[in-house]
Amino acid sequence: MTPADLSLTVAHAVRRAVGDGDLAVRELPGRLTVERPRPGGLGDWATNAALQLARPSGLPPREVAEVLRRRLLDVPGIARVDITGPGFLNLTLRPDARAGAGRLLVERVRREGMRYGYGDALAGLPEDRVHFRVAEGAGPRVRALTAAVAALLRSQGAPARVDEGGGDGQRGGAGDLGHGDGPRLASPGGSPGTPGGSPGTHGTSPGSPGTHGASRGARSRASRGAHPGLRLHARPPHYDLAALPSDVRQWALLRPAPHDRVLDAAPLLRQTESGNGLFTVQYAHARSAALLRNAADLGFSAAYEDGPHDAHPGAAELLAALGDHPAVLLAAARQHAPDRLARHLEVLADAFLGFQHTVLPLGDEKPSAAHRSRLALAEAAGTVLAGGLSLLGVSAPTRL
């Protein structure tokens, strides 16, 4: 069962509860999300559907959760449903459902290629909310962040575009990017970090060390919600950005959250997995390409089949990271946060590098269905890494 399948399953359970008269809800939420539990959480997936339905139904969230829990336990493929916290539903899948999800996920990645995770969730955003005007003289971080945010928004269907030299950046429209006194990146639908939430600023407050304080008028507009904005760390790095290779420069600018300082260049120039997220991600992509080449030399190709190989801990971790990718892209686009995508690519790369040693036959071992399936999973990982790097403006080398 994929996250999309589970989302539909939860929606069906809600409709059944409404139809049976257990929930008095006139209008169902437009989107019922299913996501990975937080670290230390229960189950394979979790949903906050009960919290979304509590107010319209007039019931406490945990009571709504119990109504939905009874119906979700009837679904084939779901082994267990736990209620945690204020009313979260945590779903544990049966082993056969996990295996089927792996095959469907890999097939989807192979079908969609580098566009895996793209969608149309933000297609309805007004153009003036995703039209960014980069002020003349804006620094490299503003430009890199603008390009990455626009790419993320377009990946989710938003009609984002970027114009260069759009005035002084101080008193433009909701999509302006400024420089100098209080650079901001406005967020569609709410404050960065809280999509759809109340307006505000993200990160360091005006006037804090390392930033230029916003004008009183700018702070007043932000507090009224006219320009919910993203604060950028304004202190320049202590090295020459222009002297860096383009991939290193992009990663140094985009990997930290916008309110954090640009990364130091020295660790990014060392080809090591320790402390260099850029190298780890690019190396993982190169290893995926190498496995495909080596498999071709051994006379077999990728073909995912359900089987006991799904139970391999490394495969389960890698499948989980691949399954999280669409939700990460959407969250990064909504929150104007390319750093979220960069961090996810590091997680995906680490999971792949821990799994890669199981892909090829060892010694006199003959290629089997398990090897073909693991190769398909490795290929999918490489595809998703390449797609994520492309959105950040970073190359995906096939050899390192």
C-alpha positions as CSV (number, residue, x, y, z in Angstrom):
1,M,0.0,0.0,0.0
2,T,1.4,3.4,-1.0
3,P,0.8,6.7,0.8
4,A,-1.7,7.6,-1.9
5,D,-3.5,4.3,-1.3
6,L,-3.6,4.9,2.4
7,S,-4.8,8.5,2.0
8,L,-7.7,7.2,0.0
9,T,-8.3,4.4,2.6
10,V,-8.5,7.0,5.4
11,A,-10.9,9.1,3.3
12,H,-13.1,6.1,2.7
13,A,-13.2,5.3,6.4
14,V,-14.3,8.9,7.1
15,R,-17.1,8.7,4.5
16,R,-18.2,5.4,6.0
17,A,-18.3,7.0,9.5
18,V,-20.3,9.9,8.2
19,G,-22.7,7.6,6.3
20,D,-23.2,5.5,9.4
21,G,-24.1,8.5,11.5
22,D,-21.1,8.2,13.8
23,L,-19.6,11.5,12.5
24,A,-21.8,14.5,11.9
25,V,-19.7,16.4,9.3
26,R,-21.2,18.5,6.6
27,E,-18.1,19.0,4.5
28,L,-15.1,16.7,4.5
29,P,-11.5,18.1,4.5
30,G,-10.1,18.7,1.1
31,R,-6.9,16.7,1.8
32,L,-6.3,13.9,4.3
33,T,-2.6,13.3,4.5
34,V,-0.7,10.2,5.5
35,E,2.9,10.7,6.5
36,R,5.8,8.8,8.2
37,P,5.6,8.9,12.0
38,R,8.1,11.1,13.7
39,P,11.2,9.4,15.2
40,G,10.2,7.2,18.1
41,G,6.6,7.0,16.8
42,L,4.5,3.9,16.2
43,G,3.7,2.1,13.0
44,D,4.6,2.6,9.4
45,W,2.4,5.6,8.7
46,A,0.4,8.2,10.6
47,T,-2.5,10.6,9.9
48,N,-4.0,13.6,11.7
49,A,-7.4,13.1,10.1
50,A,-9.1,12.9,13.5
51,L,-7.7,16.3,14.5
52,Q,-8.9,17.8,11.3
53,L,-12.4,16.4,11.9
54,A,-12.7,17.2,15.6
55,R,-14.0,20.7,15.3
56,P,-16.5,20.2,12.4
57,S,-17.9,17.0,14.1
58,G,-18.1,18.6,17.6
59,L,-16.3,15.6,19.2
60,P,-12.9,15.3,21.0
61,P,-10.1,14.3,18.6
62,R,-9.4,11.0,20.4
63,E,-13.1,10.1,20.1
64,V,-13.0,10.8,16.4
65,A,-9.8,8.7,16.2
66,E,-11.6,5.7,17.8
67,V,-14.4,6.0,15.3
68,L,-12.0,5.9,12.4
69,R,-9.8,3.2,14.1
70,R,-12.6,0.7,14.1
71,R,-13.1,1.1,10.4
72,L,-9.4,1.1,9.4
73,L,-8.9,-2.2,11.2
74,D,-11.2,-3.8,8.7
75,V,-9.0,-2.8,5.8
76,P,-6.9,-5.6,4.2
77,G,-3.2,-4.9,4.5
78,I,-3.5,-2.9,7.8
79,A,-2.4,-5.0,10.7
80,R,-2.7,-2.6,13.6
81,V,-4.0,1.0,14.3
82,D,-2.8,2.9,17.4
83,I,-4.1,6.2,18.7
84,T,-1.3,8.4,20.0
85,G,-1.0,11.9,21.4
86,P,-4.0,14.2,21.0
87,G,-5.6,11.9,18.4
88,F,-3.1,10.8,15.8
89,L,-3.8,7.5,14.1
90,N,-0.7,5.3,13.6
91,L,-1.0,2.6,11.0
92,T,1.1,-0.6,10.9
93,L,1.0,-2.6,7.6
94,R,1.0,-6.3,7.2
95,P,4.2,-7.7,5.7
96,D,2.6,-8.6,2.4
97,A,1.2,-5.0,2.1
98,R,4.7,-3.6,2.6
99,A,6.1,-5.9,-0.1
100,G,3.4,-4.8,-2.6
101,A,4.1,-1.2,-1.7
102,G,7.8,-1.7,-2.6
103,R,7.0,-3.0,-6.0
104,L,4.5,-0.3,-6.7
105,L,6.8,2.4,-5.5
106,V,9.8,1.3,-7.6
107,E,7.6,0.9,-10.6
108,R,6.3,4.4,-10.1
109,V,9.8,5.9,-9.9
110,R,10.9,4.0,-13.0
111,R,7.8,5.2,-14.8
112,E,7.9,8.9,-13.7
113,G,11.7,9.2,-13.8
114,M,13.2,12.4,-12.4
115,R,9.7,13.9,-12.2
116,Y,8.8,11.4,-9.4
117,G,7.2,13.5,-6.6
118,Y,5.9,16.2,-8.9
119,G,2.3,17.1,-8.6
120,D,-0.4,19.8,-8.9
121,A,-1.2,20.5,-5.3
122,L,-0.1,24.2,-5.7
123,A,-1.5,24.7,-9.2
124,G,-4.2,27.0,-7.8
125,L,-1.9,29.6,-6.4
126,P,-2.4,33.0,-7.9
127,E,0.4,34.1,-10.2
128,D,1.2,37.2,-8.2
129,R,2.0,35.0,-5.2
130,V,4.6,33.0,-7.1
131,H,6.0,35.8,-9.3
132,F,9.5,36.7,-7.8
133,R,11.3,39.9,-8.7
134,V,15.0,39.8,-7.8
135,A,16.3,43.2,-7.0
136,E,19.1,44.6,-9.0
137,G,22.3,44.0,-7.0
138,A,20.8,41.1,-5.0
139,G,23.5,38.8,-3.6
140,P,24.2,35.2,-4.7
141,R,22.2,33.7,-1.9
142,V,19.1,35.5,-2.8
143,R,19.5,34.5,-6.4
144,A,20.2,30.8,-5.6
145,L,17.3,30.6,-3.2
146,T,14.9,32.3,-5.6
147,A,15.8,29.9,-8.4
148,A,15.4,26.8,-6.2
149,V,12.1,28.0,-4.7
150,A,10.7,28.7,-8.1
151,A,11.8,25.2,-9.3
152,L,10.2,23.6,-6.3
153,L,7.0,25.5,-6.8
154,R,6.8,24.5,-10.5
155,S,7.3,20.9,-9.5
156,Q,4.0,21.1,-7.6
157,G,2.1,22.8,-10.4
158,A,2.5,26.5,-9.4
159,P,3.0,29.0,-12.2
160,A,6.2,30.3,-10.6
161,R,8.5,32.7,-12.6
162,V,11.5,34.9,-11.8
163,D,12.2,38.4,-13.1
164,E,15.6,40.0,-12.7
165,G,16.1,43.6,-11.7
166,G,12.7,44.1,-10.1
167,G,13.2,47.5,-8.4
168,D,14.8,47.9,-5.0
169,G,13.1,44.9,-3.4
170,Q,11.8,47.0,-0.4
171,R,8.2,47.7,-1.2
172,G,7.1,45.4,-4.0
173,G,4.4,42.8,-4.2
174,A,4.0,39.6,-2.2
175,G,6.5,37.7,-4.2
176,D,9.4,40.2,-4.0
177,L,12.9,39.2,-3.0
178,G,15.0,42.0,-1.6
179,H,18.5,42.7,-0.5
180,G,20.3,45.0,1.9
181,D,17.8,46.1,4.6
182,G,15.9,43.0,5.5
183,P,15.8,40.6,2.5
184,R,12.6,38.6,2.4
185,L,11.0,35.8,0.4
186,A,7.3,35.9,0.7
187,S,5.4,32.6,1.1
188,P,2.2,31.7,-0.6
189,G,-0.6,30.6,1.7
190,G,1.1,31.4,5.0
191,S,4.4,31.9,6.8
192,P,7.3,29.7,5.9
193,G,7.5,26.7,8.2
194,T,3.7,26.9,8.8
195,P,2.0,26.5,5.4
196,G,-1.4,27.9,5.6
197,G,-0.8,29.2,9.1
198,S,-0.7,32.6,10.5
199,P,1.5,35.2,9.0
200,G,4.9,35.8,10.5
201,T,8.6,35.6,9.9
202,H,10.8,32.6,10.1
203,G,14.1,32.3,11.8
204,T,16.1,35.2,13.2
205,S,14.1,38.1,14.4
206,P,14.7,41.6,12.9
207,G,17.8,43.2,14.3
208,S,19.3,40.0,15.6
209,P,23.1,39.3,15.1
210,G,24.0,38.4,11.6
211,T,20.9,40.1,10.0
212,H,20.0,43.6,9.0
213,G,16.9,44.8,10.9
214,A,13.8,45.3,8.8
215,S,12.2,48.7,8.7
216,R,9.4,49.5,11.1
217,G,7.0,49.6,8.2
218,A,8.1,46.2,6.9
219,R,7.7,44.7,10.4
220,S,4.3,46.3,10.7
221,R,3.2,44.9,7.3
222,A,4.5,41.4,8.2
223,S,2.6,41.5,11.5
224,R,-0.6,42.3,9.6
225,G,-0.1,39.5,7.2
226,A,0.5,41.6,4.1
227,H,3.9,40.3,3.5
228,P,4.5,37.1,5.4
229,G,8.3,36.7,4.8
230,L,11.3,34.6,5.0
231,R,14.3,36.2,6.8
232,L,17.7,35.6,5.1
233,H,21.0,35.5,7.0
234,A,22.5,38.7,5.7
235,R,26.2,38.3,6.8
236,P,28.3,37.3,3.8
237,P,30.6,34.3,4.1
238,H,34.3,34.8,4.9
239,Y,35.4,33.4,1.5
240,D,34.9,34.1,-2.2
241,L,31.8,32.3,-3.4
242,A,32.7,33.0,-7.0
243,A,35.9,31.0,-6.7
244,L,34.0,27.8,-5.7
245,P,32.9,25.1,-8.2
246,S,29.2,25.6,-9.1
247,D,27.9,22.5,-7.2
248,V,29.8,23.4,-4.0
249,R,28.5,27.0,-4.2
250,Q,24.9,25.9,-4.7
251,W,25.1,23.5,-1.8
252,A,26.8,26.0,0.5
253,L,24.0,28.5,-0.2
254,L,21.0,26.2,-0.1
255,R,21.8,23.4,2.3
256,P,21.5,25.6,5.5
257,A,18.1,27.0,6.4
258,P,17.7,30.6,5.0
259,H,18.1,32.1,8.4
260,D,21.4,30.2,9.0
261,R,24.7,31.3,7.7
262,V,26.2,30.0,4.5
263,L,28.1,26.7,5.0
264,D,31.9,26.8,5.3
265,A,33.5,25.8,2.0
266,A,36.5,23.7,3.2
267,P,34.5,20.6,4.2
268,L,32.6,20.7,0.9
269,L,35.8,20.6,-1.1
270,R,36.9,17.3,0.6
271,Q,35.8,14.1,-1.1
272,T,34.6,12.3,2.0
273,E,31.2,11.1,3.3
274,S,32.1,12.4,6.7
275,G,30.8,15.9,7.1
276,N,30.2,16.5,3.4
277,G,26.5,16.1,2.5
278,L,27.1,17.2,-1.1
279,F,29.7,14.5,-1.7
280,T,27.6,11.9,0.0
281,V,24.6,12.6,-2.3
282,Q,26.6,12.8,-5.5
283,Y,28.6,9.7,-4.5
284,A,25.4,7.8,-3.9
285,H,24.2,8.7,-7.3
286,A,27.4,7.7,-8.9
287,R,27.3,4.4,-7.1
288,S,23.8,3.7,-8.4
289,A,25.1,4.3,-11.9
290,A,28.1,2.0,-11.3
291,L,25.8,-0.8,-10.0
292,L,23.8,-0.7,-13.2
293,R,27.0,-0.8,-15.3
294,N,28.4,-3.7,-13.3
295,A,25.1,-5.6,-13.5
296,A,25.1,-5.3,-17.2
297,D,28.6,-6.7,-17.3
298,L,27.3,-9.7,-15.3
299,G,24.4,-10.1,-17.7
300,F,21.3,-9.1,-15.7
301,S,19.1,-6.0,-15.5
302,A,16.7,-4.4,-13.0
303,A,13.3,-6.0,-12.5
304,Y,11.5,-5.6,-9.1
305,E,9.7,-8.6,-7.8
306,D,7.9,-9.1,-4.5
307,G,9.8,-11.4,-2.2
308,P,11.7,-11.9,1.0
309,H,14.3,-9.4,-0.1
310,D,11.8,-6.7,0.9
311,A,12.4,-7.7,4.5
312,H,16.1,-6.7,4.3
313,P,16.5,-3.9,6.8
314,G,18.5,-1.8,4.3
315,A,15.8,-2.2,1.7
316,A,13.0,-1.2,4.1
317,E,14.9,2.0,5.1
318,L,15.6,2.9,1.5
319,L,12.0,2.2,0.5
320,A,10.8,4.5,3.3
321,A,13.1,7.3,2.1
322,L,11.9,6.9,-1.5
323,G,8.3,6.9,-0.3
324,D,8.8,10.1,1.6
325,H,10.1,12.0,-1.4
326,P,6.8,13.4,-2.8
327,A,5.8,14.7,0.6
328,V,9.2,16.3,1.1
329,L,9.0,18.1,-2.3
330,L,5.5,19.4,-1.5
331,A,6.6,20.7,2.0
332,A,9.7,22.3,0.6
333,A,7.7,24.1,-2.1
334,R,5.0,25.2,0.4
335,Q,7.5,26.5,2.9
336,H,10.0,28.0,0.4
337,A,12.7,25.7,2.0
338,P,15.2,24.1,-0.4
339,D,17.1,23.0,2.6
340,R,14.4,20.5,3.4
341,L,15.0,18.8,0.1
342,A,18.8,18.9,0.6
343,R,18.4,17.2,4.0
344,H,16.1,14.6,2.6
345,L,18.6,13.8,-0.2
346,E,21.2,13.2,2.5
347,V,18.9,10.8,4.3
348,L,18.1,9.0,1.0
349,A,21.8,8.8,0.1
350,D,22.7,7.4,3.5
351,A,20.0,4.8,3.2
352,F,21.2,3.8,-0.3
353,L,24.9,3.6,0.7
354,G,23.9,1.3,3.6
355,F,22.0,-0.9,1.1
356,Q,24.2,-1.0,-2.0
357,H,26.4,-3.8,-0.8
358,T,23.5,-6.3,-1.1
359,V,22.8,-5.5,-4.8
360,L,25.4,-7.5,-6.8
361,P,26.1,-11.3,-6.5
362,L,29.2,-12.2,-4.4
363,G,31.8,-14.6,-5.5
364,D,30.4,-17.5,-7.6
365,E,26.8,-16.6,-6.7
366,K,24.5,-16.4,-9.7
367,P,22.2,-13.4,-10.3
368,S,18.7,-14.1,-8.8
369,A,15.3,-12.5,-8.6
370,A,16.5,-10.8,-5.3
371,H,19.5,-9.3,-7.1
372,R,17.3,-8.0,-10.0
373,S,14.9,-6.5,-7.5
374,R,17.7,-4.8,-5.4
375,L,19.1,-3.4,-8.6
376,A,15.7,-1.9,-9.5
377,L,15.6,-0.4,-6.0
378,A,19.2,1.0,-6.5
379,E,18.2,2.4,-9.9
380,A,15.1,4.1,-8.4
381,A,17.3,5.6,-5.7
382,G,19.7,7.1,-8.3
383,T,16.8,8.5,-10.2
384,V,15.3,10.3,-7.2
385,L,18.7,11.6,-6.2
386,A,19.3,13.0,-9.7
387,G,15.8,14.6,-9.7
388,G,16.3,16.2,-6.3
389,L,19.8,17.5,-7.2
390,S,18.4,19.0,-10.4
391,L,15.8,21.0,-8.5
392,L,18.7,22.5,-6.4
393,G,20.7,23.3,-9.5
394,V,23.4,20.7,-8.6
395,S,24.8,18.1,-11.0
396,A,24.4,14.3,-10.6
397,P,27.7,12.7,-11.8
398,T,27.7,9.1,-12.9
399,R,31.3,8.7,-12.0
400,L,33.4,10.1,-9.2
